Amino acid sequence: MCLILVAWHAHPDFPLVVAANRDEFHDRPSAPADYWPGHPDLLAGRDLRGGGTWLGITRGGRFAALTNFRGSEHLKPDGPSRGGLVTGFLTDSRTPDVYLDAVTPEASCYSGFNLLVSDGKTLGWLGNVGMHRRLLPPGIYGLSNALLDTPWPKVEQSKSALAAALHALPDCHPLFDLLRDDRTYSEEQLPRTGVDIAFEQLLSAAFVRSPVYGTRNSTVLIEDIRGKRLFLEQTWSPDGEPTKWRQFELSPIH
């Protein structure tokens, strides 16, 4: 994932709203969102190379998502797959605080990441670059390939668009519109993360479009106050055209 936007208890009728884009090399094999064999309560896409996922939910109300932290100095080529941290939480029963406490001692073994986890009652964040970990109060959050709420232009613009899109709920079109924003930003507005400046500018868009690397999936998740969750996923071709559409409705488990 390269852009995750979360409205956590920021709307009286929808306590959790997520809009996220997964950016990845187009030749990395993956499967679209579905219920997992062996874990029938787990709904997520699947990274067919690493075996984990970038974002998922469960019928019981657990949610987790992850972004990579950009920068070659944060890579651990021999480290475990970061997607396993998402799957680990979704197949666990511990609270976010306890789960993050358990994985923090080994977090430095992974390449740079940011992990968001929620059990429907609390929302936690762990970033292993600088070892940041906390439970998040109600609010609107933006996460790209740096620390939570780092004010990259696309993060700031997308957080503002999410705040506006909340007024249209349960209409999800504005959420997908903000994820489809392919504007790039000028060189003086860009962060310096160690990649070529032309690539940095390409990556500055919320929706990244290129033949080799770009936005592969756009996902919207909304949960209402009754616990009903709507999970929507649009996958994209290398030229930025829509391919598969997936829609799931999950009712709360009583």
C-alpha positions in Angstrom: 0.0 0.0 0.0 1.2 3.5 -0.8 -1.7 5.6 0.4 -4.1 4.8 3.2 -6.6 7.3 4.5 -8.6 6.6 7.6 -11.5 8.4 9.2 -11.7 6.9 12.7 -14.8 7.9 14.7 -14.9 11.1 12.6 -18.5 10.6 11.4 -21.5 9.9 13.8 -22.9 7.1 11.6 -19.7 5.6 10.2 -17.0 5.0 12.8 -14.5 3.6 10.3 -14.0 4.8 6.8 -10.9 3.7 4.8 -9.8 4.7 1.3 -6.5 3.1 0.1 -4.4 2.7 -3.0 -1.9 -0.2 -3.3 1.0 0.8 -5.6 3.2 -2.1 -6.7 5.2 -3.4 -9.7 2.7 -4.7 -12.3 4.6 -7.9 -12.7 4.3 -8.9 -9.0 1.7 -11.6 -8.8 -1.3 -11.0 -6.6 -4.9 -12.1 -6.2 -7.9 -9.8 -5.8 -9.9 -9.5 -2.6 -11.7 -12.6 -1.5 -12.2 -14.9 1.5 -9.1 -16.9 2.2 -9.0 -20.7 2.0 -8.4 -21.9 5.6 -9.5 -18.6 7.0 -13.1 -18.2 5.9 -13.7 -15.1 8.0 -10.7 -13.2 6.5 -11.4 -11.0 3.4 -8.3 -9.6 1.7 -6.2 -9.6 -1.5 -3.2 -11.8 -1.5 0.4 -11.2 -2.4 1.2 -14.4 -4.2 5.0 -13.9 -3.9 5.2 -13.0 -0.2 2.1 -14.8 0.9 0.6 -12.0 3.0 -1.6 -9.1 2.2 -1.6 -5.3 2.2 -5.1 -4.7 3.6 -7.8 -6.9 4.9 -10.8 -7.2 7.3 -12.6 -10.0 9.1 -16.2 -10.8 9.7 -15.5 -10.2 13.4 -14.6 -6.5 12.8 -10.8 -6.6 12.6 -9.0 -4.4 10.1 -5.3 -4.1 9.2 -3.3 -2.4 6.5 0.3 -1.7 5.8 2.5 0.6 3.7 6.2 0.3 3.0 8.6 3.0 4.1 10.5 4.5 1.1 14.3 4.5 1.2 16.9 2.0 0.3 18.5 2.4 3.8 15.3 0.8 5.3 15.4 -2.3 3.2 16.1 -5.7 4.7 16.3 -8.1 1.7 16.6 -11.1 3.9 13.9 -10.0 6.3 10.4 -11.6 6.6 7.5 -10.4 4.4 5.8 -7.3 5.8 2.5 -8.5 4.6 2.6 -11.3 7.2 2.1 -8.6 9.9 -1.3 -7.8 8.4 -2.3 -11.4 8.2 -1.0 -12.1 11.6 -3.3 -9.5 13.2 -6.3 -10.5 11.1 -6.0 -14.2 12.2 -5.3 -13.3 15.8 -7.7 -12.4 18.7 -5.5 -10.0 20.7 -6.3 -6.3 21.0 -4.3 -3.9 18.8 -2.3 -2.7 21.8 -1.4 -6.3 22.9 -0.6 -7.3 19.3 1.6 -4.3 18.6 3.4 -4.9 21.9 4.1 -8.5 20.8 5.5 -7.7 17.4 7.5 -4.6 18.3 10.6 -6.5 19.6 11.0 -8.1 16.1 9.9 -5.1 14.1 13.5 -4.1 13.2 13.9 -7.4 11.4 11.6 -6.2 8.6 12.1 -3.7 5.9 10.6 -0.3 6.7 6.9 -0.3 7.3 3.8 1.3 8.8 1.1 -0.9 10.2 -2.4 0.0 11.1 -4.6 -2.4 13.1 -8.1 -2.2 14.6 -10.5 -4.5 16.4 -13.3 -2.1 16.0 -12.8 -0.6 19.5 -9.3 0.8 19.1 -7.0 1.8 16.3 -3.2 1.3 16.6 -0.2 2.3 14.5 3.3 0.9 14.5 6.1 2.4 12.4 9.4 0.5 12.6 11.5 3.4 11.2 12.3 5.3 14.5 10.0 2.8 16.3 6.8 4.7 16.7 3.8 3.0 18.3 0.6 4.4 19.7 -3.1 4.1 19.8 -4.9 6.8 17.8 -7.7 9.1 19.0 -10.7 9.9 16.8 -9.6 11.8 13.7 -8.7 11.7 10.0 -5.3 10.2 9.2 -3.1 9.9 6.1 -0.4 7.4 5.6 1.9 7.0 2.6 5.5 5.8 2.5 6.7 7.9 5.4 5.5 8.2 9.0 1.9 8.7 9.8 0.5 12.1 8.8 3.9 13.2 7.2 2.7 16.2 5.2 3.5 15.0 1.7 1.3 16.9 -0.8 -0.8 13.9 -1.8 -1.4 13.0 1.8 -2.5 16.5 2.7 -4.7 16.8 -0.3 -6.2 13.4 0.2 -7.0 14.0 3.8 -8.9 17.2 2.9 -10.7 15.3 0.2 -11.6 12.5 2.7 -13.0 15.0 5.1 -15.2 16.4 2.4 -16.2 12.9 1.2 -17.5 12.0 4.6 -20.5 14.3 4.0 -21.6 12.2 1.0 -21.7 8.9 2.9 -23.0 6.2 2.3 -22.2 7.3 -1.3 -18.7 6.0 -2.0 -18.1 7.7 -5.3 -16.2 10.7 -3.7 -13.9 8.2 -2.0 -13.0 6.6 -5.3 -12.7 10.0 -6.9 -10.0 11.0 -4.4 -8.1 7.7 -5.0 -8.2 8.3 -8.7 -6.5 11.7 -8.4 -3.4 11.5 -10.7 -2.1 15.0 -10.4 1.6 15.3 -9.7 3.4 18.0 -7.8 6.2 20.4 -8.6 9.8 19.5 -7.7 10.0 22.0 -4.9 7.0 20.4 -3.2 8.4 16.9 -3.3 10.1 15.0 -0.5 13.6 13.6 -1.0 13.5 9.9 -0.3 16.5 8.8 -2.3 14.8 7.9 -5.6 15.4 9.7 -8.9 13.5 13.0 -9.0 11.5 12.0 -12.1 10.3 8.9 -10.2 9.7 10.9 -7.1 7.4 13.2 -9.1 5.6 10.2 -10.6 5.0 8.8 -7.1 3.7 12.1 -5.8 0.3 11.4 -7.3 -2.4 9.6 -5.2 -3.0 7.5 -8.3 0.3 6.4 -9.8 0.2 5.6 -13.5 3.1 4.0 -15.4 3.7 0.8 -17.4 6.1 -0.8 -14.9 4.9 0.4 -11.5 1.7 2.0 -10.4 -1.6 1.8 -8.6 -2.8 -1.8 -8.8 -5.8 -1.7 -6.4 -8.1 1.0 -4.9 -10.1 -0.1 -1.9 -12.9 1.5 0.1 -14.1 0.2 3.4 -17.0 1.7 5.4 -18.4 0.5 8.6 -21.7 1.8 10.1 -22.7 2.1 13.7 -24.5 -1.2 13.5 -21.3 -3.0 12.6 -22.2 -3.6 9.0 -19.2 -3.3 6.7 -19.0 -2.6 2.9 -15.7 -3.6 1.2 -15.2 -2.4 -2.4 -12.2 -3.0 -4.5 -11.3 -1.8 -8.0 -8.2 -3.2 -9.7 -6.3 -1.4 -12.4 -4.4 -2.3 -15.5 -0.8 -0.9 -16.2 -2.3 1.8 -18.3 -4.6 2.9 -15.5 -7.8 1.4 -16.8 -10.3 -0.4 -14.6 -10.2 -4.2 -14.7 -11.9 -6.3 -11.9 -14.5 -4.9 -9.5 -15.2 -6.6 -6.2 -17.9 -5.9 -3.7 -18.6 -7.5 -0.3 -21.0 -6.8 2.5 -20.2 -8.2 5.9 -22.7 -8.3 8.7 -21.7 -8.2 12.4 -21.3 -11.5 14.2 -23.5 -11.7 17.3 
